[in-house]
């Protein structure tokens, strides 16, 4: 499918899949969405010295980059697993210019290491941040009781409804530790009901720019 780099409303860039009219991040602000959904309502819920995070849709690596930056600020050791079926290219990553957009050129070598590191191998990107990238379909996830936090950042239900089902969210629940949290930009009623059906306690929270609401689920 044809892909192109576009600028979002906050000045940061994302990748658009033209055939789907779907973006990797919100066209209303890629960086703003990442901070609002995954950092403010996800990562910052945890005050523990160590944290295990699973990202569903590693994609451009923006969420991982911001999480790495936060790990240093918070002096928090993070073990991060990013699952992605179709990795982005080196040329696309360079064209996105996220470190410059974040005024974080000091993290450019770490961000490059994230994308150049081998798949299926855990790598110490920094003293605080370990990364394991897994190239597979989300349906193949079989982890159990491993993660404190899930960033659920799959393409929207409009274009990939099969990724927003009770079956997928059951896998997410199994992967989380008790009291673990799943955060997502999505707010559709069908998504909320699917999360509740597999046992999550679901909160509707104010959404990022361009969205009225988002969802956070806590494993009972």
LUMLUM-216297 format. One record per residue (C-alpha): residue number from 1; residue in one letter; x, y, z. Coordinates in steps of 0.1 Angstrom, whole numbers, always signed. Layout:
BEGIN
<r><tormar>NUM</tormar><gumi>a</gumi><X>X</X><Y>Y</Y><Z>Z</Z></r>
...
***
This chain:
BEGIN
<r><tormar>1</tormar><gumi>x</gumi><X>+0</X><Y>+0</Y><Z>+0</Z></r>
<r><tormar>2</tormar><gumi>x</gumi><X>+12</X><Y>+35</Y><Z>-8</Z></r>
<r><tormar>3</tormar><gumi>x</gumi><X>+26</X><Y>+54</Y><Z>+22</Z></r>
<r><tormar>4</tormar><gumi>x</gumi><X>+37</X><Y>+90</Y><Z>+25</Z></r>
<r><tormar>5</tormar><gumi>x</gumi><X>+50</X><Y>+113</Y><Z>+53</Z></r>
<r><tormar>6</tormar><gumi>x</gumi><X>+26</X><Y>+140</Y><Z>+63</Z></r>
<r><tormar>7</tormar><gumi>x</gumi><X>+28</X><Y>+169</Y><Z>+88</Z></r>
<r><tormar>8</tormar><gumi>x</gumi><X>+3</X><Y>+168</Y><Z>+117</Z></r>
<r><tormar>9</tormar><gumi>x</gumi><X>-14</X><Y>+198</Y><Z>+134</Z></r>
<r><tormar>10</tormar><gumi>x</gumi><X>+13</X><Y>+202</Y><Z>+162</Z></r>
<r><tormar>11</tormar><gumi>x</gumi><X>+41</X><Y>+203</Y><Z>+136</Z></r>
<r><tormar>12</tormar><gumi>x</gumi><X>+53</X><Y>+167</Y><Z>+141</Z></r>
<r><tormar>13</tormar><gumi>x</gumi><X>+51</X><Y>+142</Y><Z>+112</Z></r>
<r><tormar>14</tormar><gumi>x</gumi><X>+35</X><Y>+108</Y><Z>+108</Z></r>
<r><tormar>15</tormar><gumi>x</gumi><X>+31</X><Y>+82</Y><Z>+81</Z></r>
<r><tormar>16</tormar><gumi>x</gumi><X>-2</X><Y>+80</Y><Z>+61</Z></r>
<r><tormar>17</tormar><gumi>x</gumi><X>-15</X><Y>+49</Y><Z>+44</Z></r>
<r><tormar>18</tormar><gumi>x</gumi><X>-32</X><Y>+65</Y><Z>+14</Z></r>
<r><tormar>19</tormar><gumi>x</gumi><X>-54</X><Y>+35</Y><Z>+4</Z></r>
<r><tormar>20</tormar><gumi>x</gumi><X>-69</X><Y>+35</Y><Z>+39</Z></r>
<r><tormar>21</tormar><gumi>x</gumi><X>-68</X><Y>+72</Y><Z>+46</Z></r>
<r><tormar>22</tormar><gumi>x</gumi><X>-53</X><Y>+61</Y><Z>+79</Z></r>
<r><tormar>23</tormar><gumi>x</gumi><X>-23</X><Y>+75</Y><Z>+98</Z></r>
<r><tormar>24</tormar><gumi>x</gumi><X>+2</X><Y>+59</Y><Z>+123</Z></r>
<r><tormar>25</tormar><gumi>x</gumi><X>-5</X><Y>+88</Y><Z>+146</Z></r>
<r><tormar>26</tormar><gumi>x</gumi><X>-33</X><Y>+114</Y><Z>+149</Z></r>
<r><tormar>27</tormar><gumi>x</gumi><X>-33</X><Y>+140</Y><Z>+122</Z></r>
<r><tormar>28</tormar><gumi>x</gumi><X>-43</X><Y>+165</Y><Z>+149</Z></r>
<r><tormar>29</tormar><gumi>x</gumi><X>-9</X><Y>+161</Y><Z>+165</Z></r>
<r><tormar>30</tormar><gumi>x</gumi><X>+14</X><Y>+130</Y><Z>+166</Z></r>
<r><tormar>31</tormar><gumi>x</gumi><X>+35</X><Y>+141</Y><Z>+195</Z></r>
<r><tormar>32</tormar><gumi>x</gumi><X>+6</X><Y>+155</Y><Z>+215</Z></r>
<r><tormar>33</tormar><gumi>x</gumi><X>-13</X><Y>+123</Y><Z>+211</Z></r>
<r><tormar>34</tormar><gumi>x</gumi><X>+16</X><Y>+102</Y><Z>+222</Z></r>
<r><tormar>35</tormar><gumi>x</gumi><X>+21</X><Y>+122</Y><Z>+254</Z></r>
<r><tormar>36</tormar><gumi>x</gumi><X>-15</X><Y>+125</Y><Z>+263</Z></r>
<r><tormar>37</tormar><gumi>x</gumi><X>-26</X><Y>+89</Y><Z>+257</Z></r>
<r><tormar>38</tormar><gumi>x</gumi><X>+4</X><Y>+68</Y><Z>+265</Z></r>
<r><tormar>39</tormar><gumi>x</gumi><X>+25</X><Y>+89</Y><Z>+289</Z></r>
<r><tormar>40</tormar><gumi>x</gumi><X>+0</X><Y>+110</Y><Z>+309</Z></r>
<r><tormar>41</tormar><gumi>x</gumi><X>-27</X><Y>+84</Y><Z>+312</Z></r>
<r><tormar>42</tormar><gumi>x</gumi><X>-4</X><Y>+53</Y><Z>+311</Z></r>
<r><tormar>43</tormar><gumi>x</gumi><X>+32</X><Y>+56</Y><Z>+321</Z></r>
<r><tormar>44</tormar><gumi>x</gumi><X>+27</X><Y>+83</Y><Z>+347</Z></r>
<r><tormar>45</tormar><gumi>x</gumi><X>+2</X><Y>+60</Y><Z>+366</Z></r>
<r><tormar>46</tormar><gumi>x</gumi><X>+32</X><Y>+40</Y><Z>+378</Z></r>
<r><tormar>47</tormar><gumi>x</gumi><X>+56</X><Y>+52</Y><Z>+405</Z></r>
<r><tormar>48</tormar><gumi>x</gumi><X>+76</X><Y>+20</Y><Z>+406</Z></r>
<r><tormar>49</tormar><gumi>x</gumi><X>+114</X><Y>+18</Y><Z>+400</Z></r>
<r><tormar>50</tormar><gumi>x</gumi><X>+109</X><Y>-9</Y><Z>+373</Z></r>
<r><tormar>51</tormar><gumi>x</gumi><X>+82</X><Y>-12</Y><Z>+347</Z></r>
<r><tormar>52</tormar><gumi>x</gumi><X>+74</X><Y>-37</Y><Z>+319</Z></r>
<r><tormar>53</tormar><gumi>x</gumi><X>+56</X><Y>-23</Y><Z>+289</Z></r>
<r><tormar>54</tormar><gumi>x</gumi><X>+41</X><Y>-39</Y><Z>+258</Z></r>
<r><tormar>55</tormar><gumi>x</gumi><X>+34</X><Y>-18</Y><Z>+228</Z></r>
<r><tormar>56</tormar><gumi>x</gumi><X>+9</X><Y>-31</Y><Z>+202</Z></r>
<r><tormar>57</tormar><gumi>x</gumi><X>+20</X><Y>-14</Y><Z>+171</Z></r>
<r><tormar>58</tormar><gumi>x</gumi><X>+57</X><Y>-3</Y><Z>+174</Z></r>
<r><tormar>59</tormar><gumi>x</gumi><X>+54</X><Y>+15</Y><Z>+141</Z></r>
<r><tormar>60</tormar><gumi>x</gumi><X>+75</X><Y>+47</Y><Z>+139</Z></r>
<r><tormar>61</tormar><gumi>x</gumi><X>+90</X><Y>+42</Y><Z>+174</Z></r>
<r><tormar>62</tormar><gumi>x</gumi><X>+76</X><Y>+75</Y><Z>+186</Z></r>
<r><tormar>63</tormar><gumi>x</gumi><X>+59</X><Y>+61</Y><Z>+217</Z></r>
<r><tormar>64</tormar><gumi>x</gumi><X>+91</X><Y>+41</Y><Z>+225</Z></r>
<r><tormar>65</tormar><gumi>x</gumi><X>+113</X><Y>+72</Y><Z>+221</Z></r>
<r><tormar>66</tormar><gumi>x</gumi><X>+92</X><Y>+94</Y><Z>+244</Z></r>
<r><tormar>67</tormar><gumi>x</gumi><X>+90</X><Y>+65</Y><Z>+269</Z></r>
<r><tormar>68</tormar><gumi>x</gumi><X>+128</X><Y>+62</Y><Z>+268</Z></r>
<r><tormar>69</tormar><gumi>x</gumi><X>+131</X><Y>+100</Y><Z>+275</Z></r>
<r><tormar>70</tormar><gumi>x</gumi><X>+107</X><Y>+97</Y><Z>+304</Z></r>
<r><tormar>71</tormar><gumi>x</gumi><X>+126</X><Y>+67</Y><Z>+318</Z></r>
<r><tormar>72</tormar><gumi>x</gumi><X>+157</X><Y>+89</Y><Z>+322</Z></r>
<r><tormar>73</tormar><gumi>x</gumi><X>+138</X><Y>+119</Y><Z>+337</Z></r>
<r><tormar>74</tormar><gumi>x</gumi><X>+120</X><Y>+96</Y><Z>+361</Z></r>
<r><tormar>75</tormar><gumi>x</gumi><X>+150</X><Y>+74</Y><Z>+369</Z></r>
<r><tormar>76</tormar><gumi>x</gumi><X>+128</X><Y>+44</Y><Z>+360</Z></r>
<r><tormar>77</tormar><gumi>x</gumi><X>+141</X><Y>+12</Y><Z>+345</Z></r>
<r><tormar>78</tormar><gumi>x</gumi><X>+118</X><Y>+1</Y><Z>+317</Z></r>
<r><tormar>79</tormar><gumi>x</gumi><X>+117</X><Y>-32</Y><Z>+298</Z></r>
<r><tormar>80</tormar><gumi>x</gumi><X>+99</X><Y>-25</Y><Z>+266</Z></r>
<r><tormar>81</tormar><gumi>x</gumi><X>+85</X><Y>-50</Y><Z>+241</Z></r>
<r><tormar>82</tormar><gumi>x</gumi><X>+73</X><Y>-36</Y><Z>+207</Z></r>
<r><tormar>83</tormar><gumi>x</gumi><X>+52</X><Y>-58</Y><Z>+185</Z></r>
<r><tormar>84</tormar><gumi>x</gumi><X>+50</X><Y>-49</Y><Z>+148</Z></r>
<r><tormar>85</tormar><gumi>x</gumi><X>+40</X><Y>-70</Y><Z>+118</Z></r>
<r><tormar>86</tormar><gumi>x</gumi><X>+52</X><Y>-45</Y><Z>+91</Z></r>
<r><tormar>87</tormar><gumi>x</gumi><X>+83</X><Y>-25</Y><Z>+102</Z></r>
<r><tormar>88</tormar><gumi>x</gumi><X>+88</X><Y>+10</Y><Z>+88</Z></r>
<r><tormar>89</tormar><gumi>x</gumi><X>+119</X><Y>+17</Y><Z>+67</Z></r>
<r><tormar>90</tormar><gumi>x</gumi><X>+150</X><Y>+35</Y><Z>+78</Z></r>
<r><tormar>91</tormar><gumi>x</gumi><X>+143</X><Y>+62</Y><Z>+52</Z></r>
<r><tormar>92</tormar><gumi>x</gumi><X>+108</X><Y>+68</Y><Z>+67</Z></r>
<r><tormar>93</tormar><gumi>x</gumi><X>+122</X><Y>+70</Y><Z>+102</Z></r>
<r><tormar>94</tormar><gumi>x</gumi><X>+148</X><Y>+96</Y><Z>+92</Z></r>
<r><tormar>95</tormar><gumi>x</gumi><X>+121</X><Y>+117</Y><Z>+73</Z></r>
<r><tormar>96</tormar><gumi>x</gumi><X>+99</X><Y>+118</Y><Z>+105</Z></r>
<r><tormar>97</tormar><gumi>x</gumi><X>+126</X><Y>+138</Y><Z>+124</Z></r>
<r><tormar>98</tormar><gumi>x</gumi><X>+112</X><Y>+131</Y><Z>+158</Z></r>
<r><tormar>99</tormar><gumi>x</gumi><X>+142</X><Y>+139</Y><Z>+179</Z></r>
<r><tormar>100</tormar><gumi>x</gumi><X>+145</X><Y>+174</Y><Z>+163</Z></r>
<r><tormar>101</tormar><gumi>x</gumi><X>+107</X><Y>+179</Y><Z>+168</Z></r>
<r><tormar>102</tormar><gumi>x</gumi><X>+111</X><Y>+170</Y><Z>+205</Z></r>
<r><tormar>103</tormar><gumi>x</gumi><X>+141</X><Y>+192</Y><Z>+209</Z></r>
<r><tormar>104</tormar><gumi>x</gumi><X>+159</X><Y>+160</Y><Z>+220</Z></r>
<r><tormar>105</tormar><gumi>x</gumi><X>+189</X><Y>+157</Y><Z>+196</Z></r>
<r><tormar>106</tormar><gumi>x</gumi><X>+208</X><Y>+141</Y><Z>+225</Z></r>
<r><tormar>107</tormar><gumi>x</gumi><X>+185</X><Y>+110</Y><Z>+221</Z></r>
<r><tormar>108</tormar><gumi>x</gumi><X>+191</X><Y>+107</Y><Z>+183</Z></r>
<r><tormar>109</tormar><gumi>x</gumi><X>+218</X><Y>+79</Y><Z>+187</Z></r>
<r><tormar>110</tormar><gumi>x</gumi><X>+194</X><Y>+59</Y><Z>+210</Z></r>
<r><tormar>111</tormar><gumi>x</gumi><X>+165</X><Y>+64</Y><Z>+186</Z></r>
<r><tormar>112</tormar><gumi>x</gumi><X>+186</X><Y>+51</Y><Z>+157</Z></r>
<r><tormar>113</tormar><gumi>x</gumi><X>+197</X><Y>+22</Y><Z>+178</Z></r>
<r><tormar>114</tormar><gumi>x</gumi><X>+160</X><Y>+13</Y><Z>+185</Z></r>
<r><tormar>115</tormar><gumi>x</gumi><X>+154</X><Y>+10</Y><Z>+148</Z></r>
<r><tormar>116</tormar><gumi>x</gumi><X>+187</X><Y>-6</Y><Z>+138</Z></r>
<r><tormar>117</tormar><gumi>x</gumi><X>+187</X><Y>-32</Y><Z>+165</Z></r>
<r><tormar>118</tormar><gumi>x</gumi><X>+179</X><Y>-68</Y><Z>+155</Z></r>
<r><tormar>119</tormar><gumi>x</gumi><X>+144</X><Y>-81</Y><Z>+159</Z></r>
<r><tormar>120</tormar><gumi>x</gumi><X>+137</X><Y>-109</Y><Z>+185</Z></r>
<r><tormar>121</tormar><gumi>x</gumi><X>+167</X><Y>-98</Y><Z>+206</Z></r>
<r><tormar>122</tormar><gumi>x</gumi><X>+166</X><Y>-78</Y><Z>+238</Z></r>
<r><tormar>123</tormar><gumi>x</gumi><X>+189</X><Y>-48</Y><Z>+236</Z></r>
<r><tormar>124</tormar><gumi>x</gumi><X>+200</X><Y>-23</Y><Z>+262</Z></r>
<r><tormar>125</tormar><gumi>x</gumi><X>+193</X><Y>+10</Y><Z>+244</Z></r>
<r><tormar>126</tormar><gumi>x</gumi><X>+203</X><Y>+31</Y><Z>+275</Z></r>
<r><tormar>127</tormar><gumi>x</gumi><X>+210</X><Y>+23</Y><Z>+311</Z></r>
<r><tormar>128</tormar><gumi>x</gumi><X>+173</X><Y>+28</Y><Z>+319</Z></r>
<r><tormar>129</tormar><gumi>x</gumi><X>+157</X><Y>+13</Y><Z>+287</Z></r>
<r><tormar>130</tormar><gumi>x</gumi><X>+157</X><Y>-23</Y><Z>+274</Z></r>
<r><tormar>131</tormar><gumi>x</gumi><X>+140</X><Y>-30</Y><Z>+241</Z></r>
<r><tormar>132</tormar><gumi>x</gumi><X>+128</X><Y>-62</Y><Z>+225</Z></r>
<r><tormar>133</tormar><gumi>x</gumi><X>+112</X><Y>-58</Y><Z>+191</Z></r>
<r><tormar>134</tormar><gumi>x</gumi><X>+90</X><Y>-87</Y><Z>+178</Z></r>
<r><tormar>135</tormar><gumi>x</gumi><X>+79</X><Y>-89</Y><Z>+142</Z></r>
<r><tormar>136</tormar><gumi>x</gumi><X>+46</X><Y>-108</Y><Z>+143</Z></r>
<r><tormar>137</tormar><gumi>x</gumi><X>+9</X><Y>-105</Y><Z>+141</Z></r>
<r><tormar>138</tormar><gumi>x</gumi><X>-8</X><Y>-93</Y><Z>+173</Z></r>
<r><tormar>139</tormar><gumi>x</gumi><X>-29</X><Y>-126</Y><Z>+173</Z></r>
<r><tormar>140</tormar><gumi>x</gumi><X>+3</X><Y>-145</Y><Z>+179</Z></r>
<r><tormar>141</tormar><gumi>x</gumi><X>+10</X><Y>-129</Y><Z>+213</Z></r>
<r><tormar>142</tormar><gumi>x</gumi><X>+9</X><Y>-156</Y><Z>+240</Z></r>
<r><tormar>143</tormar><gumi>x</gumi><X>+26</X><Y>-138</Y><Z>+270</Z></r>
<r><tormar>144</tormar><gumi>x</gumi><X>+12</X><Y>-144</Y><Z>+304</Z></r>
<r><tormar>145</tormar><gumi>x</gumi><X>+14</X><Y>-122</Y><Z>+335</Z></r>
<r><tormar>146</tormar><gumi>x</gumi><X>+44</X><Y>-102</Y><Z>+321</Z></r>
<r><tormar>147</tormar><gumi>x</gumi><X>+35</X><Y>-65</Y><Z>+317</Z></r>
<r><tormar>148</tormar><gumi>x</gumi><X>+24</X><Y>-37</Y><Z>+340</Z></r>
<r><tormar>149</tormar><gumi>x</gumi><X>+13</X><Y>-15</Y><Z>+310</Z></r>
<r><tormar>150</tormar><gumi>x</gumi><X>+1</X><Y>-20</Y><Z>+275</Z></r>
<r><tormar>151</tormar><gumi>x</gumi><X>+2</X><Y>+8</Y><Z>+249</Z></r>
<r><tormar>152</tormar><gumi>x</gumi><X>-26</X><Y>-4</Y><Z>+225</Z></r>
<r><tormar>153</tormar><gumi>x</gumi><X>-18</X><Y>+17</Y><Z>+194</Z></r>
<r><tormar>154</tormar><gumi>x</gumi><X>-30</X><Y>-5</Y><Z>+165</Z></r>
<r><tormar>155</tormar><gumi>x</gumi><X>-46</X><Y>+10</Y><Z>+134</Z></r>
<r><tormar>156</tormar><gumi>x</gumi><X>-82</X><Y>+20</Y><Z>+140</Z></r>
<r><tormar>157</tormar><gumi>x</gumi><X>-112</X><Y>-3</Y><Z>+140</Z></r>
<r><tormar>158</tormar><gumi>x</gumi><X>-125</X><Y>+14</Y><Z>+109</Z></r>
<r><tormar>159</tormar><gumi>x</gumi><X>-98</X><Y>-2</Y><Z>+88</Z></r>
<r><tormar>160</tormar><gumi>x</gumi><X>-87</X><Y>-32</Y><Z>+110</Z></r>
<r><tormar>161</tormar><gumi>x</gumi><X>-117</X><Y>-43</Y><Z>+131</Z></r>
<r><tormar>162</tormar><gumi>x</gumi><X>-101</X><Y>-77</Y><Z>+137</Z></r>
<r><tormar>163</tormar><gumi>x</gumi><X>-76</X><Y>-60</Y><Z>+160</Z></r>
<r><tormar>164</tormar><gumi>x</gumi><X>-102</X><Y>-46</Y><Z>+184</Z></r>
<r><tormar>165</tormar><gumi>x</gumi><X>-121</X><Y>-78</Y><Z>+194</Z></r>
<r><tormar>166</tormar><gumi>x</gumi><X>-127</X><Y>-97</Y><Z>+226</Z></r>
<r><tormar>167</tormar><gumi>x</gumi><X>-102</X><Y>-123</Y><Z>+214</Z></r>
<r><tormar>168</tormar><gumi>x</gumi><X>-74</X><Y>-98</Y><Z>+211</Z></r>
<r><tormar>169</tormar><gumi>x</gumi><X>-83</X><Y>-81</Y><Z>+244</Z></r>
<r><tormar>170</tormar><gumi>x</gumi><X>-84</X><Y>-114</Y><Z>+261</Z></r>
<r><tormar>171</tormar><gumi>x</gumi><X>-48</X><Y>-119</Y><Z>+250</Z></r>
<r><tormar>172</tormar><gumi>x</gumi><X>-40</X><Y>-84</Y><Z>+263</Z></r>
<r><tormar>173</tormar><gumi>x</gumi><X>-55</X><Y>-93</Y><Z>+297</Z></r>
<r><tormar>174</tormar><gumi>x</gumi><X>-36</X><Y>-125</Y><Z>+299</Z></r>
<r><tormar>175</tormar><gumi>x</gumi><X>-3</X><Y>-106</Y><Z>+291</Z></r>
<r><tormar>176</tormar><gumi>x</gumi><X>-9</X><Y>-81</Y><Z>+319</Z></r>
<r><tormar>177</tormar><gumi>x</gumi><X>-1</X><Y>-86</Y><Z>+356</Z></r>
<r><tormar>178</tormar><gumi>x</gumi><X>-29</X><Y>-81</Y><Z>+381</Z></r>
<r><tormar>179</tormar><gumi>x</gumi><X>-38</X><Y>-44</Y><Z>+383</Z></r>
<r><tormar>180</tormar><gumi>x</gumi><X>-21</X><Y>-39</Y><Z>+350</Z></r>
<r><tormar>181</tormar><gumi>x</gumi><X>-33</X><Y>-11</Y><Z>+327</Z></r>
<r><tormar>182</tormar><gumi>x</gumi><X>-41</X><Y>-9</Y><Z>+290</Z></r>
<r><tormar>183</tormar><gumi>x</gumi><X>-44</X><Y>+26</Y><Z>+274</Z></r>
<r><tormar>184</tormar><gumi>x</gumi><X>-56</X><Y>+34</Y><Z>+239</Z></r>
<r><tormar>185</tormar><gumi>x</gumi><X>-66</X><Y>+64</Y><Z>+219</Z></r>
<r><tormar>186</tormar><gumi>x</gumi><X>-98</X><Y>+46</Y><Z>+208</Z></r>
<r><tormar>187</tormar><gumi>x</gumi><X>-131</X><Y>+55</Y><Z>+224</Z></r>
<r><tormar>188</tormar><gumi>x</gumi><X>-157</X><Y>+35</Y><Z>+203</Z></r>
<r><tormar>189</tormar><gumi>x</gumi><X>-184</X><Y>+19</Y><Z>+222</Z></r>
<r><tormar>190</tormar><gumi>x</gumi><X>-176</X><Y>-15</Y><Z>+206</Z></r>
<r><tormar>191</tormar><gumi>x</gumi><X>-140</X><Y>-13</Y><Z>+219</Z></r>
<r><tormar>192</tormar><gumi>x</gumi><X>-152</X><Y>-3</Y><Z>+254</Z></r>
<r><tormar>193</tormar><gumi>x</gumi><X>-176</X><Y>-33</Y><Z>+255</Z></r>
<r><tormar>194</tormar><gumi>x</gumi><X>-150</X><Y>-57</Y><Z>+242</Z></r>
<r><tormar>195</tormar><gumi>x</gumi><X>-126</X><Y>-47</Y><Z>+270</Z></r>
<r><tormar>196</tormar><gumi>x</gumi><X>-153</X><Y>-50</Y><Z>+296</Z></r>
<r><tormar>197</tormar><gumi>x</gumi><X>-164</X><Y>-84</Y><Z>+283</Z></r>
<r><tormar>198</tormar><gumi>x</gumi><X>-130</X><Y>-98</Y><Z>+290</Z></r>
<r><tormar>199</tormar><gumi>x</gumi><X>-129</X><Y>-84</Y><Z>+325</Z></r>
<r><tormar>200</tormar><gumi>x</gumi><X>-113</X><Y>-49</Y><Z>+323</Z></r>
<r><tormar>201</tormar><gumi>x</gumi><X>-125</X><Y>-21</Y><Z>+344</Z></r>
<r><tormar>202</tormar><gumi>x</gumi><X>-128</X><Y>+6</Y><Z>+318</Z></r>
<r><tormar>203</tormar><gumi>x</gumi><X>-126</X><Y>+44</Y><Z>+322</Z></r>
<r><tormar>204</tormar><gumi>x</gumi><X>-135</X><Y>+70</Y><Z>+296</Z></r>
<r><tormar>205</tormar><gumi>x</gumi><X>-110</X><Y>+98</Y><Z>+298</Z></r>
<r><tormar>206</tormar><gumi>x</gumi><X>-106</X><Y>+131</Y><Z>+280</Z></r>
<r><tormar>207</tormar><gumi>x</gumi><X>-90</X><Y>+125</Y><Z>+246</Z></r>
<r><tormar>208</tormar><gumi>x</gumi><X>-60</X><Y>+141</Y><Z>+229</Z></r>
<r><tormar>209</tormar><gumi>x</gumi><X>-65</X><Y>+170</Y><Z>+205</Z></r>
<r><tormar>210</tormar><gumi>x</gumi><X>-91</X><Y>+161</Y><Z>+179</Z></r>
<r><tormar>211</tormar><gumi>x</gumi><X>-108</X><Y>+134</Y><Z>+200</Z></r>
<r><tormar>212</tormar><gumi>x</gumi><X>-134</X><Y>+139</Y><Z>+227</Z></r>
<r><tormar>213</tormar><gumi>x</gumi><X>-125</X><Y>+107</Y><Z>+247</Z></r>
<r><tormar>214</tormar><gumi>x</gumi><X>-100</X><Y>+78</Y><Z>+250</Z></r>
<r><tormar>215</tormar><gumi>x</gumi><X>-101</X><Y>+46</Y><Z>+270</Z></r>
<r><tormar>216</tormar><gumi>x</gumi><X>-81</X><Y>+31</Y><Z>+299</Z></r>
<r><tormar>217</tormar><gumi>x</gumi><X>-87</X><Y>-4</Y><Z>+311</Z></r>
<r><tormar>218</tormar><gumi>x</gumi><X>-74</X><Y>-19</Y><Z>+344</Z></r>
<r><tormar>219</tormar><gumi>x</gumi><X>-71</X><Y>-57</Y><Z>+348</Z></r>
<r><tormar>220</tormar><gumi>x</gumi><X>-91</X><Y>-69</Y><Z>+379</Z></r>
***
